[in-house]
Amino acid sequence: MISSQRKSLEMYEIPRVIVFGPGAISKAPDILSKIGLEGLRGLILIGPRFGGHLLDKIECRICDVEEVDEVSPEKIIALSNKYSRVIDYIVALGGGRIIDFGKAMAHIMNAPYVSIPTIASHDGIASPYVSHILQLDLSKHGISKVQRSPIAIIADTSIILEAPRRYLLAGIGELIGKLIAVKDWELAVRVKGEEFSEYAAALARDSALIALRNRDRLKVHNEESVRIVVKALLGCGVAMAIAGNSRPCSGSEHLFSHAIDLLARDKGFRPALHGEQVALGAIMMAYLHGMKWRRIKSFLQSLNIPITAKELGIDREIIIEALMMAHNVRPDRFTILGAGLTRKAAENLIDVTGVA
């Protein structure tokens, strides 16, 4: 994979400080001081049903607090305008939606932000990028592609442990998807001549392997299993920062998940968790790549991660439609899906792998 072609200048934006483990949130005042934010005015974003009881632990003496009940471009832009020239940094305390909200605001305002996740369901806790649908909506409002790594990440495993186990399992599904993403990236290098970062690819692949190698530990819902998943997800965020894009962590399995999300918005049904959809996509894309897809399926099943559309509450027809349209979700991203699957090919794929 090493090319003799001269590389262009590279610049990475990665977190300055990462602290994780039980009670990590109690270190928030020290972290804010360490990264030069102590004494400055901050904005803490929390969700409507969780996070308020944790505010005292952050000990921000001059901070405004906003409860975010709607993650939309309009709300993001409105709050960005409201706090422009008022606050110096942002703290996003919550799940992926709250962290995406804070990330987008930080991008618009060119302000640093701190990520304090309360669940570990996907790699957004450390990724420089927001969800695909949110980025589409922001683009319609003239907001350029969000690319903002957190200046610090505080992942309190005791807090994350309190979340329903389903979220942690979705995080594991997200990790398994990296096996496919790296395969797709390597394929794009061979077919399209894309630039490739061995370091970023290795970080992403190893994050998936960490999950695979710790199956027995992950069967128990405790601080250790949370720590394993969080540490691997943090590695994914760094991998994307090094690559300068989401290539090492998002391939055909993510295109499939994004397609389901777009269909859900269009048809009015509730999609599954992102990591759950990625896991389902990983089974099918592994088959297309000629990988050991049965091993992936067995691993997911052993942890009670959904391996069929029925278990996710999604109709077979939706899975077929998502497979057929996935290659168009991001036309710039070449994957094993190539120019797209026919209906017959999609039906055959779900029949062979038994996902629907």
N, C-alpha and C positions, 0 to 999 in steps of 0.2 A: 504493500500500500504506500510505500515511501516514494515520493515523486522527486525527480531531479529538477523539476521546474522551480524557479526562484519564487519564494513566498513573499507576499506583500506584508507591510507592517501590521502587526497585531496589537490590539489593546484589550485587556480584560478588565471588567468591572465585577469584582467579587466581594462578598461580605468581609468587613474588617474583623468582626468578632462573631463567633458562633459559640453559644453555650447551651448545652442540653443535658437533661437529667432531672431527677426529682428535686423540686424546689428551685428550679432554675429562675423562675420569675422573680424570686427574692433578690436576685442579682441585678435586676433591671436598673436600680439607681447607680450601681457601680459601672454598668455597661454604658449608660448614658453619659456618665462622667468620662469614661475611658475614650469614647469616640467624640468627645468635645461638645456634647449637647446639653450638659448640665448648665442650668442658668438661662437657657434659651427657652422660648415659648413653643410648646408643642401642641399637636392635635392628636387625641386618641380616638380611634374609630372602634366601636364595638357593635356587636349584633343586637337585635331587639330582645333576645331571650337569654343571652349568655354574655358574660364578660364584666358586667357591672360590679360584681362582688370581688373582682380581681384588681380593680383600679387602685385601691390603697397599696397594693403590693408594688406597683410601679413607682409610687412616690414621686410623681411629677408635680412639682410645686406650682408651676405656672403653665398649666395645660388646659385647653378646652377639650370637651368631650362631645362627640356626636354619635348618636345611636342610628345606625344605618339599617333601615328596613326595606330599602329598595336599591338594588344594584343596577343602575341604568346610566347611560351617557349623560342624560339630562341632570340627574342627581350629582354625578361626579363633577360635571362642569359647573353646576351651581355652587357646590361646596368649594371647588377650586377658586372660583371668583370671590366667594365670601371670605376665604382665608388668605387670599393673595396679599402679600406684604404684611400679613398679620402674624403668621406662625413661621417657625424656622425648620420644623421637622414634623414627621407624621409617625405615629405608632399604630399599626394595624393589629388589633387584638381579636382574633376569632378564627373562623373557618376560611376555606378557600375564597368564598365570595367577598368577605371583608378584606382579606389580604389583597385580592385583585383590585378592590375599590381603592385601597390605600396606595397600591402600586401605580394605578392609573393617575391618581391625584398627584403623586410624587413626580410622575413623568410630566404632567401638564405644568406643574408649578416649579419644576427643576429643584425639588427639595429632597433631602435624604429621608428614608423611611426605615423603620424597624419592624420586623416581622415577628409576631408572637402568636404562633398557631395554637389553636385549642383542639384541633383534630389533625390526623395524619392520613388523609384519604387520597392525596395526590402530591406531586412535586411542586405545586404552586407555592408552597411555603418558602422555597428558596429560588425558584425560577425567576429570571428577569422578565418573563412574559405573562400576559393575562390569558384567560380562556379564549378560544377561537371565536365564539359567538360574541363575547364582549368586545373583542378587537374589531370584528365586523361592524358592530354598532357604533363604536367610537370612530371608526374610519368614515362613516356616513356623516359624522359631525366635524370632519376635518382634523381629527386627532391622529397624528402619525403613529406608526407602530410603536407600541409601548415596549421599551427595553430598559428596565430599571431594576438592578439587583438591590436587595436590602443592604443597608450599611451594617446591620447587625441582625442576627437571628437568635431569639430566646425561645427554646423549645422545652417547656416544662413537661417531662414525661408523666408526672403525677397528675397533671391537668388533662393531658391527652388520654391517659388511661381511663378517666371518668367518662369519656365519650362512648357511645354504643360500639360494640365490637365490629359492627358492620363497616364502620368508617375505616378502621385499621385494616380490615380485610380488603377493602377497596384500594387502600394504599399498597398492599401487597400485589394486587392485580395490576396497579400502575407500574410497579417495579418490574414485573414479568414482561410487560410490554416493551421494555428496553431491549430485550433480546431481539425482537422484531425490528425495532427502530434502527439498531446498529446494522443488522443484515440489509435493510433497505438502503441505508446510507452507503454501505460497501457496494451494493448493486448500482447505485447512482454514480459512484466513482467509476465503475467499470463501463457503464453504458453512456453516461452523460459527461464524464470527466469532471465531476464536482470535486471541490477541495475537500480534503479529509484531515481530521485531527485525530491521530492515534491516541493521544492522551485523553481527549474528550470521550472518544468511543470506548476506551478501556474503563474509564470511570463509570460510564453508563452501564456497560455490560457487567462490570463487577457489582454494581448495585443490585442487578437482577440475581446474580449468582449468590450474593449474600443471603437473599431470601430463600433460594433453592437449597442452599447448604444448611439452613437453619430451620427446616420444616418442623422438626419435633419441638423446638423452642417456640415456634410461632403458633403451635397448637394451643398453647396456654396463654390466656389473656392476663398478662402481668406487666410489671415495669420493664422487665428484660425484653419481652417481645416488642413492646412499644419502642424501646431504645433501638432495637435492631432495625425496625422499619424507618424510624425517624432519621437515623444515621445514614441509611441507604438513600432516602429521599433527598437529604442534604447534599449527598454526593452528586445526585442527578442535577440539582440546581447549579452546582459548580461546573459540571460538565457542559451545560448549556452556555454558561458565561464564558467558558474557555473557547467553545466552538463559535461563539458569536451569533448563534441561532439555536433553534430547538431540534436540529437534526439528530443529535445523539439520543434523544429521548422521545421523539415523536415521528412515527412512520405510518405505515398502512393501517396498523391497529388503532392509531389515533384518528386517522381519516375516517375509519369506520365509525368510531364513537362520535366524532363531530357530525357525521351524516345522520346518525340517530337523533342527535340533539336538534339538528335543523328540521328533521321530519317531525319531531315532537312539537316544535314551535308552530310548524305549518298545519299539523293535523290536530293539535290540541290535546296530546296525551303527555303523561309525566315520564320522562326518561329515567333510567336507572342511574346510580352513581357513576361518575366518570370512570373511576378505576374498575368498576364492575364491567362496564362496556368495553374498556380496553382489554381486560382479561379475556372476554369472549372473542374479541377480534384477534387476540394473540394466538388463540387456538387455531383459527382458520388461516391466518397469515403464515403461521408456522408450517401448516400443511402445504401451502402454495410454495413456500421456500424450500420444501423438502427437508425440513428440520424434524426433530423428534417431537412432533406435536402431541402424541399420546402421553409423553412424559409431562409436558406442560399441563395437559388436561388432568392427568392423575394428581399432579401436585396441587392444582387449584381445588380439585374435588376433596382431597384429603384435609383441606383447611375449611371446607364448607363454603368456598367461594363459588357463586353461581357459574355453571358451565353450560347452561341451556337458556334459550330465550324465554321459555316458560318460567324458569326460576327467577328471571329478571322481570317477569310480567310484561314482556314485549311480544307482540304478534310475530309469527313467522314471516308474514308478508312485509313487515317493517324491516326485518333483517335482510330480506332479499333486496328491497328497495335501497337500503343503506349500502349494501355491497355493490350495487350497480352504479350508485352515484358518488361513492367515496372518492374515486380518482379525480373528480371535478371540484372537490371541496377546496383543495389547494393545488391548482394546476401546475404551480411552479415546483411542486415536490414530487419527484419521481420515486415510485415505489414498485413493489412486486405486482401491484394492480395494473401497472402499465397504462394502456389506453382505456382500461375499464373492463368489467366483466359483463358478459351477456346474461340474460335471465337464466338460461339453461346452465351456464357455468356457476352462477350464484346458487342455484338450487342444488346442483351437484355438490358444491362445496359444503353447504350446511348439512346435506344428507350424509356425506362421507365422514365428516367430523362429528356428526350427531348433536350439533348445537341447537337445532330447531326441528 
